[in-house]
Amino acid sequence: MRESNTKIIFVAGTNGKTTTAKLLRTVLEADGNTVIQNQSGANLLNGVASTLLLHTNFVGKLKQNYALFEVDESALPLLLKEITPDYLLLLNLFRDQLDRYGEINTIASKWKEALSLLPEKTTLILNADDSQIAYLGKGFKGKIAYFGLKESLGKTLQHAADSVSCPNCGTKLTFKHISFSHLGDWHCNNCHEKRPRPDLDTFPLFPLSGVYNQYNTLAAVLALKQLGITEKAIETALEGFKPAFGRQEIVEYKGKKIQLFLSKNPTSFNQSYATMKELGGKTLLLVLNDRIPDGRDISWIWDADLTNIDQFNHILIAGDRVYDMALRIKYEGYKKFKTFENLEAAIKTGVSLTQSDETFFILPTYSAMLECRKILTGKKIL
């Protein structure tokens, strides 16, 4: 593969890998390029290796223009020892599956060590608004480009905020503005470390709802501009963008519109919930599983921000840990929820409660999302 002219792109981060990778691929292919990609969540070492084996020729060379890989957080340092990417997009770090990954600082430290071994040919695309991600650029030998939001929403840290300490000296950070969780315009009053100035902080078109998807779009657009694709070409390619499976995906089922919002940790849950409220949601199904892809530890649901939950006329709850989620909803003071031990029954009830001009929203964890899609489409993803 080292002798191939294929450009290699890695996308890593807690949230947004799949959406960002699809944004990249959509534009690259619209620009006339051939792209290979690890799909269906195969973001560990074996998934990357399998993708390469499937697409190399008989002498072991790639012929495509781009090889695009979304990479699991814990797998990234191991993969960087085997493959040197031309472009490495690092999106964010949030608490996620603490039983598997450990704390954010642990991952960031491993990433920092792995990046120190990369050559100058690698270009880093970093989130300036995430202090842990931005700090990874300190001392890096290659080119760095930063993305961040031009306008933030507030000035108060949310309860589920994660990286609130300076990555350089450990002092509590100060924020001028915050978009969500710990993402925003940060600085340290002690060592004066601060948010780098973004190379890209806005774009004329954001094809998906939610602030978190604005970050995904900016990351993809910044990388594409580094590849020499014009802003006009990017915008044109994204006008008809379709979301990846389970990530704001809309499915027609029994004459009703159903939208899936994959949510697997406090930050993704809170952003999905906020977006559904903005979209005027009235019927909501929460599906909580605790299988290996989801993480065994479900204590994160107590960091869920369920502000204005009374906006929803109907809240249904299902999944392996249905009663844990029901308890969480009960403590929020919402008493009209319904629990289901059978997921299909929950979906059918939600459909029946949804008016023809409304959207039925489903907020599932990863394995639950796959189950929902199988019921709704009759097809398996994995």
Long-range contacts (C-beta under 8 A, 24 or more apart in sequence): 1-52, 1-56, 1-60, 1-61, 1-62, 1-83, 3-61, 4-61, 4-62, 4-63, 6-62, 6-63, 6-64, 6-65, 6-66, 6-67, 7-65, 7-66, 7-67, 7-86, 7-87, 7-227, 8-66, 8-67, 8-69, 8-83, 8-84, 8-85, 8-86, 8-87, 9-66, 9-67, 9-68, 9-69, 9-85, 9-86, 9-87, 9-88, 9-89, 9-223, 10-69, 10-70, 10-71, 10-76, 10-79, 10-85, 10-87, 10-88, 10-89, 11-68, 11-69, 11-70, 11-71, 11-89, 11-91, 11-219, 12-70, 12-71, 12-72, 12-73, 12-76, 12-88, 12-89, 12-90, 12-91, 12-111, 13-73, 13-89, 13-90, 13-91, 13-92, 13-93, 13-127, 13-133, 14-73, 14-91, 14-92, 14-93, 14-94, 14-95, 14-96, 14-265, 14-267, 15-91, 15-92, 15-94, 15-96, 15-212, 15-265, 15-267, 15-268, 16-91, 16-92, 16-212, 16-213, 16-215, 16-216, 16-219, 17-43, 17-70, 17-71, 17-91, 18-70, 18-244, 18-247, 19-208, 19-213, 19-216, 19-243, 19-244, 19-247, 20-70, 20-89, 20-91, 20-216, 20-219, 20-220, 21-68, 21-69, 21-70, 21-244, 22-241, 22-243, 22-244, 23-207, 23-216, 23-217, 23-220, 23-221, 23-238, 23-241, 24-68, 24-220, 24-223, 24-224, 25-68, 26-237, 26-238, 26-241, 27-220, 27-224, 27-229, 27-233, 27-234, 27-237, 27-238, 28-65, 28-66, 28-68, 28-224, 28-227, 28-229, 30-233, 30-236, 30-237, 31-229, 31-233, 31-237, 33-64, 33-65, 33-66, 34-63, 34-64, 34-65, 34-66, 35-64, 35-65, 35-66, 35-67, 35-68, 36-62, 36-64, 36-66, 36-67, 36-68, 37-67, 37-68, 37-69, 37-70, 38-69, 38-70, 40-381, 40-382, 41-293, 41-366, 41-381, 41-382, 43-69, 43-70, 43-71, 43-72, 43-75, 44-72, 44-75, 45-75, 45-78, 45-79, 45-82, 48-75, 48-79, 48-83, 73-101, 73-107, 74-100, 74-101, 74-107, 74-110, 76-110, 76-111, 76-114, 77-110, 77-111, 77-113, 77-114, 80-114, 80-115, 80-117, 80-118, 81-114, 81-117, 84-118, 84-119, 84-121, 84-122, 85-122, 86-121, 86-122, 86-123, 87-122, 87-123, 87-125, 87-223, 87-226, 87-227, 88-115, 88-118, 88-122, 88-123, 88-124, 88-125, 89-125, 89-219, 89-220, 89-223, 90-124, 90-125, 90-126, 90-127, 90-133, 90-136, 91-127, 91-130, 91-133, 91-215, 91-216, 91-219, 92-127, 92-130, 92-133, 92-183, 92-215, 93-130, 93-132, 93-133, 93-162, 93-163, 94-162, 94-181, 94-265, 94-266, 94-267, 94-268, 95-160, 95-162, 95-265, 95-266, 95-267, 95-300, 96-264, 96-265, 96-295, 97-264, 97-265, 97-294, 97-295, 97-297, 98-295, 98-297, 99-295, 99-296, 99-297, 100-295, 104-132, 104-162, 104-163, 105-132, 108-132, 108-133, 108-135, 108-136, 108-167, 111-136, 112-136, 115-140, 116-140, 118-142, 123-226, 125-219, 125-222, 125-223, 125-226, 126-196, 127-183, 127-215, 127-219, 128-195, 128-196, 128-197, 128-198, 129-179, 129-183, 129-184, 129-185, 129-186, 129-195, 129-198, 129-215, 130-163, 130-182, 130-183, 131-163, 131-166, 131-167, 131-173, 131-182, 131-186, 131-193, 131-195, 132-163, 132-167, 134-167, 134-195, 134-196, 135-167, 135-168, 135-193, 137-196, 138-168, 143-226, 145-199, 145-200, 145-222, 145-223, 145-226, 146-196, 146-197, 146-198, 146-199, 146-200, 147-198, 147-199, 147-200, 147-201, 147-215, 147-218, 147-219, 147-221, 147-222, 148-185, 148-195, 148-198, 148-201, 148-218, 149-179, 149-183, 149-184, 149-201, 149-202, 149-211, 149-214, 149-215, 149-218, 150-198, 150-201, 150-202, 151-177, 152-176, 152-177, 152-178, 152-179, 152-184, 152-185, 153-177, 153-178, 153-179, 153-180, 153-211, 154-178, 157-182, 158-270, 158-305, 159-303, 159-305, 160-266, 160-267, 160-270, 160-303, 160-304, 160-305, 162-267, 166-190, 166-191, 166-193, 167-193, 168-193, 169-193, 179-211, 179-215, 180-211, 180-212, 180-267, 180-270, 180-271, 180-274, 181-266, 181-267, 181-270, 183-215, 200-225, 203-231, 203-235, 204-231, 204-235, 205-235, 205-238, 205-239, 207-238, 207-239, 207-241, 208-241, 208-243, 208-247, 208-248, 209-248, 209-275, 209-278, 209-279, 210-248, 210-271, 210-272, 210-274, 210-275, 210-278, 211-271, 211-274, 212-267, 212-268, 212-271, 213-248, 245-369, 245-373, 245-381, 246-364, 246-366, 246-369, 246-370, 246-372, 246-373, 248-275, 249-373, 250-359, 251-373, 251-376, 251-377, 253-347, 253-351, 253-376, 254-351, 255-356, 256-351, 256-354, 256-356, 256-360, 257-358, 257-359, 257-360, 258-347, 258-350, 258-351, 258-359, 258-360, 258-361, 258-362, 258-376, 259-359, 259-360, 259-361, 259-362, 260-362, 260-364, 260-369, 260-372, 260-373, 261-361, 261-362, 261-363, 261-364, 262-364, 262-365, 262-366, 262-369, 263-363, 263-364, 263-365, 264-294, 264-295, 264-365, 264-366, 265-300, 266-300, 266-303, 266-304, 269-300, 269-301, 269-304, 269-363, 270-303, 270-304, 270-305, 272-363, 273-304, 273-305, 273-306, 273-363, 274-305, 276-361, 276-363, 277-308, 277-311, 279-359, 279-361, 280-358, 281-311, 281-312, 281-359, 281-361, 282-311, 282-312, 282-313, 282-314, 282-354, 282-355, 282-358, 283-312, 283-313, 283-314, 283-316, 283-350, 283-353, 283-354, 283-358, 283-360, 283-361, 284-312, 284-314, 284-315, 284-316, 284-361, 284-362, 284-363, 285-315, 285-316, 285-317, 285-318, 285-346, 285-347, 285-350, 285-360, 285-361, 285-362, 285-363, 285-364, 286-315, 286-316, 286-317, 286-318, 286-319, 286-325, 286-329, 286-363, 286-364, 287-317, 287-318, 287-319, 287-343, 287-346, 287-362, 287-363, 287-364, 287-365, 287-368, 287-369, 287-371, 287-372, 288-317, 288-319, 288-320, 288-321, 288-322, 288-324, 288-325, 288-364, 288-365, 288-368, 289-319, 289-320, 289-321, 289-364, 289-365, 289-366, 289-367, 289-368, 289-371, 290-320, 290-321, 290-365, 291-320, 291-367, 292-367, 293-365, 293-366, 293-367, 294-365, 294-366, 294-367, 294-368, 298-324, 301-325, 301-328, 302-328, 304-328, 306-332, 306-334, 309-333, 309-334, 310-334, 313-353, 314-338, 314-350, 314-353, 316-340, 316-346, 316-349, 316-350, 317-346, 318-342, 318-343, 318-346, 318-368, 319-343, 319-364, 319-365, 319-368, 343-368, 343-371, 343-372, 343-375, 344-375, 347-372, 347-375, 347-376
